[in-house]
Amino acid sequence: MEKNESREIAESARESVWARPSFLRDLFLGRFNLGLIHPHPELDPDEEPEAKEFLDRLTRFMERVDSDAIDRNGRIPDEVVDELRRMGAFGIKIPKEYGGLGFSQVTYNRANHLISSKDANIAALISAHQSIGVPQPLKLFGTEEQKQKYFPRLARGAISAFALTEFHVGSDPASIRTSAVPTDDGTAFILNGEKLWCTNGTRAELLVVMARTPSRFVNGKEKKQITAFIVEVNWPGVEIVRRCRFMGLRALENGVIRFNNVRVPRENILWKEGAGLKLALITLNTGRLTLPASAAGIAKSALQICRRWANERVQWGSPIGRHEAVAEKIGRMASTTFAMEAIAELCAIMSDKGNCDIRLEAALAKLYNTEAGWRIVDDTMQIRGGRGYEAASSLAARGEEPIAVERMMRDYRVNLIFEGSSEIMRLFLAREAVDFHVQLTGALMNPNASSAAKLRSLMRAALFYASWYPRLCIGGLSGFKSFGSLAAHIRFVERSCRKLARMLFYAMLRYGPKLERRQKVLFRLVDIGGELFAMTAACVRANMLVRKGADANATRLADHFCRLARHRVARLFREVFHNSDGHTRELADEVLRGEYDWLESGIVDPRRDTPVELARPRF
């Protein structure tokens, strides 16, 4: 029952209508709609001079930041935050008429790209405030009165946070226990509950809080509601319980927040009652775009570290960069970094243009870039070796350059979890990839549907697939000559997207309603889509740069990235139906039943990590 309730709430919050085109949605349907992103969309030329001035000032500021001290002390100094306030960094996207800088998503992404390359703690502070905190949903759904009241404060640097997660609630909205009950006169709500892992929560003035409000009854059936509220931290009953500490991001102001009979005025509802979860999902469509940009910035820093070290470090008579094992890593890092930036910039520009629905592109950009970036950070640790594992302060104490690779690794890892873990992103993308087919054949998949409904669904499906499927076997007429030497890769993407659509269709026929439980099959299909999108973005960006005379070497990077991606696509296609998923699942079930608990013998139970008094060390 609880599982069905969760599904119903999640489905009701989905954006089910596609009012604008989507490159990725078409890709999963076998349609290579290149015209949506090529030629590469142009930036707003009027914004460029002012944006450059701001980014130059931000660069000079970040060069002065002592990131090692921030990590060591576990706090961003007040003077650093105050200087960010003075330069307007807390209001980058807030419209100018409310006191913000009024910049585009592209400029905002570039700011986060820049900050992340030096200090992930500051990047998290700025991003959590503007990407998922109050400014973004207020911009999308706030009333004019709410904007007049809160935007100026936010632009001046009133830090905000987003409060959704609870102790037993991660990605399952049906389990939210925080409640908001209307007062007798209906002018306010009484908020009670506790939220976990509120980034910026221990330093915030304003919160977006998701709470369960009274259910509605439709046709005698209860519809549970989740509503978003703007809550001020200084209101009576708001309690910062504790600050959470983590492996990385040691200056992250993340905490547990408790609400004890907090009176929230009705006018502080964001959007409308019962629309909280949908608000959160729509907000994240653009909110997620920050992480791909940050990941690309970190990847660039890692590449620079490796390039310099591979030229300086000599082993067996030659720089390590000349040894094939290291050279392979550096080549892959460079071309992947180029693709990551291509994805981040393309999605940001698409968001600014507003002519496409980017819900899939944003999710895939977050998934692809954070995972690709993690591999780059891991390779950087390997190339730097012991100096990568050693803390920057220790390197400095020994007289070596304090390059903080170990901090980079600690700080980066959470990006695969923030704002939707990789698994949740793949589930979301898989659900959307099959959405068209589900809508078309819904009655056939529904065991409770009537025979008449099944017959109507069958006739609709037969008419569609009779014309759709043959088109998947016939290539397009375009030779993509404008891409020059990259045309072969674009043709590969066009062929492969048709094959992807066929494989998705075969999977639906093979597994029927059980397909949703074959997550590994769906994940491989999603990953193929991700590789094809990344290839296209890289080629489109390279084409744009060459056409503008910016950098002819971009073609070399895009070509290398696509060569590697084609191998990954071929492997994923092979493994869709030829894999060991069944055996792995059976083994996992046996492990969970305790049949292999003998394998865990000879260790100390990690749950018994209690403090004990040890002898004082002699060093």
C-alpha positions in Angstrom: 0.0 0.0 0.0 2.8 2.4 1.0 4.7 1.6 -2.3 1.6 2.4 -4.3 1.0 5.6 -2.4 4.6 6.7 -3.1 4.2 5.9 -6.8 0.9 7.9 -7.0 2.4 10.9 -5.3 5.5 10.8 -7.5 3.5 10.3 -10.7 1.1 13.2 -9.8 4.2 15.5 -9.4 5.6 14.6 -12.7 5.4 17.0 -15.6 3.4 14.9 -17.9 2.9 17.4 -20.7 5.6 18.2 -23.3 4.7 21.7 -24.4 8.2 22.3 -25.9 10.5 20.0 -27.8 13.3 18.0 -26.1 16.4 16.8 -27.8 16.8 13.8 -25.5 13.2 12.8 -25.5 13.3 12.6 -29.3 16.6 10.7 -29.1 15.0 7.9 -27.0 12.3 7.8 -29.6 14.8 7.3 -32.4 14.6 10.9 -33.7 17.8 12.7 -34.1 16.5 16.3 -33.9 19.9 18.0 -34.4 18.3 21.3 -35.3 17.4 21.9 -31.7 21.1 22.3 -30.7 23.0 23.0 -34.0 24.2 25.5 -34.9 25.3 26.0 -31.3 22.9 28.5 -29.6 24.5 31.9 -29.2 25.0 33.8 -25.9 23.3 37.1 -25.3 25.9 39.6 -26.6 24.5 42.4 -24.4 25.3 40.5 -21.3 28.9 39.6 -22.1 30.8 42.8 -21.1 29.1 43.1 -17.7 29.4 39.3 -17.1 33.1 39.4 -17.9 33.7 42.2 -15.5 31.9 40.3 -12.7 33.7 37.0 -13.5 37.1 38.8 -13.6 36.4 40.3 -10.1 35.3 36.9 -8.9 38.5 35.3 -10.2 40.7 37.9 -8.4 38.7 37.3 -5.2 39.0 33.5 -5.4 42.7 33.7 -5.9 43.0 35.3 -2.5 40.8 32.6 -0.7 42.7 30.3 1.6 40.9 27.1 0.8 43.2 24.9 2.9 42.3 27.0 6.0 38.6 26.8 5.2 38.9 23.0 5.0 41.1 22.8 8.2 38.9 25.1 10.3 35.6 23.8 9.0 34.1 27.2 8.3 34.0 29.8 5.7 35.2 33.1 7.4 32.6 35.8 7.8 34.9 38.2 5.9 34.8 35.9 2.8 31.0 35.7 2.9 30.8 39.4 3.3 32.9 40.1 0.3 30.8 37.7 -1.7 27.8 39.7 -0.6 29.3 43.0 -1.6 30.1 41.7 -5.2 26.5 40.4 -5.5 27.4 36.7 -5.7 24.3 35.8 -3.7 22.0 37.4 -6.3 23.6 36.4 -9.7 20.3 35.4 -11.3 18.0 37.6 -9.2 16.5 40.2 -11.6 18.0 43.7 -11.4 14.7 45.3 -10.5 14.9 43.5 -7.1 18.5 44.3 -6.5 20.2 41.3 -8.1 22.8 41.1 -10.9 20.2 39.8 -13.3 22.6 37.5 -15.1 21.7 34.4 -17.2 22.0 30.7 -16.3 25.2 30.7 -18.5 26.9 33.4 -16.4 25.7 31.8 -13.2 27.1 28.4 -14.4 30.4 30.0 -15.3 30.6 31.6 -11.8 30.1 28.2 -10.2 32.5 26.6 -12.7 35.1 29.2 -11.6 34.5 28.9 -7.8 34.4 25.1 -7.9 37.8 25.0 -9.5 39.3 26.5 -6.3 36.9 25.8 -3.4 34.1 23.4 -3.3 32.8 24.7 0.1 32.2 28.2 -1.3 30.6 26.7 -4.4 28.2 24.6 -2.3 27.3 27.7 -0.3 26.5 29.8 -3.4 24.8 26.9 -5.3 22.6 25.6 -2.4 21.4 29.2 -1.9 20.6 30.0 -5.5 20.0 26.7 -7.2 17.7 25.0 -4.8 17.2 27.6 -2.0 14.6 30.3 -2.0 15.7 32.4 -5.1 15.0 29.8 -7.8 11.5 28.7 -6.8 10.6 32.3 -5.9 11.7 33.4 -9.4 9.6 30.6 -11.0 6.5 30.5 -8.7 6.5 33.4 -6.3 3.9 36.1 -6.2 4.9 39.7 -6.8 4.4 40.4 -3.1 6.7 37.6 -2.2 9.3 38.8 -4.7 9.1 42.4 -3.4 9.5 41.1 0.2 12.3 38.5 -0.2 14.3 39.1 -3.4 16.1 42.3 -2.1 17.1 40.5 1.1 18.4 37.5 -0.9 20.3 39.6 -3.3 22.0 41.4 -0.4 23.2 38.1 0.9 20.5 36.7 3.2 21.5 33.0 2.8 18.8 30.5 2.1 18.4 26.7 2.3 16.1 23.9 1.1 14.5 21.6 3.6 13.1 18.4 2.2 15.0 15.3 3.5 14.0 13.7 6.8 15.5 10.9 8.8 13.4 8.3 7.0 12.8 10.2 3.8 15.3 10.4 0.9 13.8 10.1 -2.5 10.4 8.8 -1.3 8.1 11.9 -0.9 5.1 9.8 0.4 7.0 9.3 3.7 7.3 13.0 4.6 6.2 13.4 8.2 6.7 17.2 8.7 3.2 18.6 8.8 1.6 22.0 8.3 -1.9 22.3 9.7 -4.1 25.3 9.0 -5.1 27.5 11.9 -8.8 27.8 12.8 -9.1 31.2 11.0 -7.2 29.8 7.9 -4.7 32.7 7.9 -1.7 30.6 8.7 -0.3 27.1 9.1 1.3 25.5 12.2 4.5 23.7 11.1 5.9 20.7 13.1 8.6 18.3 12.2 12.3 17.8 11.7 14.5 18.0 8.6 17.9 16.4 7.9 20.9 17.5 5.8 19.7 21.0 5.1 22.7 22.5 3.2 23.3 26.1 4.4 20.7 25.4 7.2 23.0 26.3 10.0 23.8 29.7 8.4 20.6 30.5 6.7 18.1 33.2 7.3 15.4 31.8 5.0 14.2 28.3 4.1 12.1 26.5 1.6 10.3 23.9 3.7 8.3 20.9 2.3 5.5 19.8 4.5 2.5 17.6 4.4 -0.7 19.6 4.4 -4.3 18.3 4.8 -5.3 15.8 2.2 -7.9 16.4 -0.5 -10.6 13.9 -1.4 -11.3 13.3 -5.1 -14.2 11.0 -5.9 -14.0 9.6 -2.4 -10.3 8.8 -2.6 -7.7 10.5 -0.4 -5.0 12.6 -2.2 -2.1 13.4 0.1 -0.6 16.8 -0.4 2.9 18.3 0.0 3.2 22.1 0.1 6.2 24.4 -0.1 6.6 27.3 2.4 9.0 30.1 2.8 10.1 30.0 6.5 12.2 32.5 8.3 14.8 31.0 10.6 14.3 33.7 13.3 10.6 32.8 13.8 9.6 31.3 17.1 9.8 27.6 17.1 12.6 27.2 14.5 15.5 25.3 16.1 18.9 24.5 14.6 19.4 21.2 16.4 22.9 20.4 15.2 25.4 20.8 12.5 26.3 17.7 10.4 29.9 16.8 9.6 31.1 15.0 6.5 34.0 13.2 4.8 34.5 16.2 2.5 33.1 19.7 2.3 34.2 20.2 5.9 33.0 23.8 5.9 29.5 22.8 4.6 26.9 24.5 6.8 24.6 21.5 6.8 22.3 20.7 9.7 19.3 19.2 11.3 16.4 21.7 11.7 13.4 21.2 14.0 10.1 23.0 13.7 8.0 23.3 16.9 4.6 24.9 16.3 6.0 27.4 13.9 3.4 29.8 12.7 3.7 30.3 8.9 1.5 32.9 7.2 -0.6 31.5 4.4 0.9 34.1 2.1 4.2 32.3 2.5 3.0 29.3 0.5 5.1 29.0 -2.7 3.0 28.5 -5.8 -0.1 26.8 -4.3 -1.2 24.3 -1.7 -0.4 20.7 -2.7 2.1 21.7 -5.4 5.3 21.4 -3.3 6.7 18.3 -4.8 6.0 19.4 -8.4 7.6 22.8 -7.5 10.7 20.9 -6.3 11.0 18.8 -9.4 10.5 21.8 -11.7 13.0 23.9 -9.7 15.6 21.1 -10.0 15.3 21.2 -13.8 17.4 24.3 -13.8 18.8 23.9 -10.3 20.7 20.7 -11.4 22.6 22.6 -14.1 25.0 24.0 -11.5 26.6 20.7 -10.8 27.6 19.8 -14.4 29.3 23.2 -14.6 31.1 22.7 -11.2 32.2 19.2 -12.3 33.7 20.6 -15.4 35.6 23.3 -13.5 37.0 20.7 -11.1 38.0 18.5 -14.1 39.9 21.5 -15.6 41.8 22.0 -12.3 42.6 18.2 -12.2 43.8 18.3 -15.8 46.1 21.2 -15.1 47.6 19.5 -12.1 48.2 16.3 -14.1 49.7 18.1 -17.1 52.2 20.0 -15.0 53.1 17.0 -12.9 53.4 14.6 -15.9 56.0 17.0 -17.4 57.9 17.6 -14.2 58.1 14.2 -12.7 60.8 12.0 -14.2 60.9 8.2 -13.8 63.2 5.8 -15.6 64.8 8.6 -17.4 61.8 10.4 -18.9 58.8 12.4 -17.7 55.9 10.2 -16.6 53.6 11.8 -19.2 55.6 10.0 -21.9 54.8 6.6 -20.4 51.8 5.2 -22.1 49.9 4.2 -18.9 49.9 7.9 -17.8 49.6 9.4 -21.3 46.4 7.3 -21.8 44.9 8.9 -18.7 45.8 12.4 -19.6 44.5 12.1 -23.1 41.2 10.7 -21.8 41.0 13.4 -19.2 41.5 16.2 -21.7 38.8 15.0 -24.2 36.4 14.2 -21.4 36.8 17.6 -19.8 36.1 19.2 -23.2 32.8 17.1 -23.5 31.8 18.0 -19.9 32.1 21.7 -20.6 30.2 21.2 -23.9 27.4 19.6 -22.0 27.3 22.1 -19.2 27.4 25.2 -21.6 24.8 23.7 -24.0 22.3 22.9 -21.3 22.7 26.3 -19.7 22.1 28.1 -23.0 19.1 25.9 -23.8 17.7 26.9 -20.4 18.2 30.6 -21.1 16.7 30.4 -24.6 13.6 28.7 -23.2 12.5 27.1 -26.5 13.2 23.6 -25.3 12.0 21.4 -22.4 15.3 20.6 -20.6 14.1 18.3 -17.8 15.9 15.3 -19.4 19.0 17.3 -20.5 19.5 18.7 -17.0 19.2 15.3 -15.3 21.5 13.7 -17.8 24.1 16.5 -17.6 24.1 16.1 -13.8 24.5 12.3 -14.1 27.1 12.3 -16.9 29.3 15.1 -15.7 29.5 14.2 -12.0 30.4 10.6 -12.9 32.9 11.5 -15.6 34.4 14.1 -13.2 34.8 11.5 -10.4 36.8 9.3 -12.8 39.1 12.3 -13.6 39.6 13.1 -9.9 40.5 9.4 -9.3 43.0 9.4 -12.2 44.5 12.6 -10.8 45.0 10.9 -7.4 46.7 8.0 -9.2 49.0 10.2 -11.3 50.1 12.3 -8.3 50.6 9.1 -6.3 51.7 9.6 -2.7 51.7 13.3 -3.2 48.0 13.1 -4.2 47.2 11.2 -1.0 49.1 13.5 1.2 47.3 16.6 2.6 48.3 20.0 1.2 49.4 21.2 4.6 51.7 18.3 5.0 53.2 18.9 1.6 53.8 22.5 2.5 55.4 21.6 5.8 57.9 19.4 3.8 58.6 22.3 1.4 56.6 20.9 -1.5 53.9 22.6 -3.5 50.7 22.3 -1.6 48.4 20.8 -4.3 45.3 19.6 -2.5 44.3 16.5 -4.5 43.2 14.6 -1.4 40.9 17.4 -0.5 39.6 17.5 -4.1 38.7 13.9 -3.8 37.0 14.2 -0.5 35.0 17.2 -1.6 34.1 15.9 -5.0 32.6 12.5 -4.0 29.2 13.9 -2.8 28.4 15.3 -6.3 27.3 11.8 -7.2 24.7 12.1 -4.4 23.7 15.8 -4.3 20.4 16.8 -5.9 19.5 13.3 -6.9 22.0 10.4 -6.7 23.2 8.7 -9.9 20.7 5.9 -9.4 17.8 8.2 -8.9 18.8 10.2 -12.0 18.9 6.9 -14.1 15.5 5.9 -12.8 14.1 9.3 -13.6 15.6 9.2 -17.1 14.4 5.7 -17.7 10.9 6.6 -16.6 10.8 9.5 -19.0 12.4 7.4 -21.8 9.6 4.9 -21.8 6.9 7.5 -21.0 5.6 7.8 -24.6 5.2 4.0 -24.9 3.6 3.8 -21.5 1.0 6.4 -22.5 0.4 4.7 -25.8 0.0 1.2 -24.4 -1.0 2.0 -20.8 -4.2 -0.1 -20.9 -2.4 -3.1 -22.3 0.0 -3.0 -19.4 -2.7 -2.4 -16.8 -4.2 -5.7 -15.4 -7.2 -3.8 -14.1 -8.1 -2.2 -17.5 -11.4 -3.3 -19.2 -11.3 -5.4 -22.3 -12.7 -2.5 -24.3 -9.9 -0.2 -23.0 -7.3 -2.8 -23.9 -8.7 -3.2 -27.4 -8.6 0.6 -28.0 -5.1 0.8 -26.7 -4.1 -2.1 -28.9 -5.5 -0.4 -32.0 -3.8 2.9 -31.3 -0.5 1.1 -30.7 -0.7 -1.0 -33.8 -1.4 2.1 -36.0 1.6 4.0 -34.5 4.1 1.2 -34.5 3.2 0.2 -38.0 4.7 3.5 -39.3 7.2 4.3 -36.4 9.2 1.1 -36.4 10.1 0.9 -40.1 11.4 4.5 -39.9 13.9 3.3 -37.2 15.5 1.0 -39.8 16.0 3.7 -42.4 18.8 6.3 -42.1 18.4 10.0 -42.6 19.4 11.7 -45.8 21.8 14.3 -44.3 25.5 13.6 -44.5 26.3 16.2 -41.8 29.0 17.6 -44.1 29.1 20.9 -42.1 30.9 18.9 -39.3 33.9 18.1 -41.5 36.0 15.4 -40.0 33.5 14.9 -37.1 30.6 14.0 -39.5 31.3 10.3 -39.1 30.6 10.6 -35.4 27.4 12.5 -35.9 26.3 9.8 -38.4 27.1 7.2 -35.7 24.9 9.1 -33.2 22.0 9.2 -35.7 22.3 5.5 -36.4 22.7 4.6 -32.8 19.7 6.6 -31.6 17.5 4.6 -33.9 19.0 1.4 -32.6 18.5 2.7 -29.0 14.8 3.3 -29.7 14.5 -0.3 -31.2 16.3 -1.8 -28.1 14.0 0.1 -25.8 11.0 -1.2 -27.7 12.4 -4.8 -27.6 12.9 -4.5 -23.9 9.2 -3.4 -23.4 8.1 -6.4 -25.5 10.3 -8.8 -23.7 9.7 -7.8 -20.1 6.3 -6.0 -20.3 5.2 -4.5 -17.0 8.2 -6.1 -15.3 10.6 -3.8 -17.2 10.5 -1.3 -14.4 12.1 -3.9 -12.1 14.9 -4.6 -14.6 16.8 -1.5 -13.6 20.2 -2.6 -15.0 18.6 -3.1 -18.4 17.1 0.4 -18.2 20.3 1.9 -16.8 22.3 0.6 -19.8 19.8 2.2 -22.2 20.0 5.5 -20.3 23.8 5.4 -20.4 23.7 4.8 -24.2 21.5 7.9 -24.4 24.0 9.8 -22.2 27.0 8.9 -24.4 25.1 9.9 -27.6 24.1 13.2 -26.1 27.7 13.9 -24.9 29.1 13.0 -28.4 26.6 15.4 -30.0 27.3 18.2 -27.5 31.1 17.8 -28.0 30.8 17.9 -31.8 28.5 20.8 -31.9 30.7 22.8 -29.5 33.9 22.0 -31.6 32.1 23.0 -34.7 31.1 26.3 -33.2 34.6 27.0 -31.9 36.2 26.2 -35.2 33.6 28.3 -37.1 34.4 31.3 -34.9 38.2 30.7 -35.2 38.4 30.3 -31.5 40.4 27.0 -31.3 41.0 24.6 -34.2 42.3 22.0 -31.6 38.7 21.6 -30.4 38.1 19.2 -33.3 40.9 17.0 -32.1 39.4 16.8 -28.6 35.9 16.1 -29.8 37.2 13.4 -32.2 39.1 11.6 -29.4 36.2 11.8 -27.0 33.8 10.4 -29.6 36.2 7.5 -30.5 36.2 6.4 -26.8 32.5 7.0 -26.5 31.7 4.8 -29.5 33.5 1.8 -27.7 31.4 2.4 -24.6 28.2 2.5 -26.6 29.1 -0.7 -28.4 29.7 -2.5 -25.1 26.5 -1.1 -23.6 24.4 -2.3 -26.5 26.0 -5.8 -26.2 25.1 -6.0 -22.5 21.5 -4.9 -22.7 20.3 -8.5 -23.1 23.6 -10.4 -22.7 24.7 -9.9 -19.1 24.9 -11.6 -15.7 22.1 -9.6 -14.1 20.1 -12.6 -13.1 23.0 -14.4 -11.5 24.0 -11.2 -9.7 20.4 -10.7 -8.4 20.2 -14.3 -7.1 23.5 -14.0 -5.4 22.5 -10.7 -3.8 19.2 -12.3 -2.5 21.3 -15.1 -0.9 23.7 -12.6 0.7 20.8 -10.6 2.1 19.3 -13.8 3.6 22.5 -14.4 5.5 23.7 -17.4 3.5 27.2 -16.0 3.2 27.6 -14.4 6.6 30.5 -16.8 7.1 32.3 -14.5 4.5 32.3 -11.8 7.1 34.2 -13.7 9.8 37.5 -12.6 11.0 36.7 -8.9 11.3 35.6 -6.5 14.0 31.9 -5.5 13.6 32.0 -2.0 12.2 28.8 -1.1 14.2 30.8 -1.5 17.4 33.0 1.5 16.7 32.7 2.8 20.3 35.3 5.0 21.9 37.8 3.1 24.1 40.7 4.5 26.1 44.0 3.5 24.5 47.6 3.8 25.6 49.0 7.2 24.8 51.3 6.9 21.7 55.0 7.6 22.3 55.5 9.9 19.2 
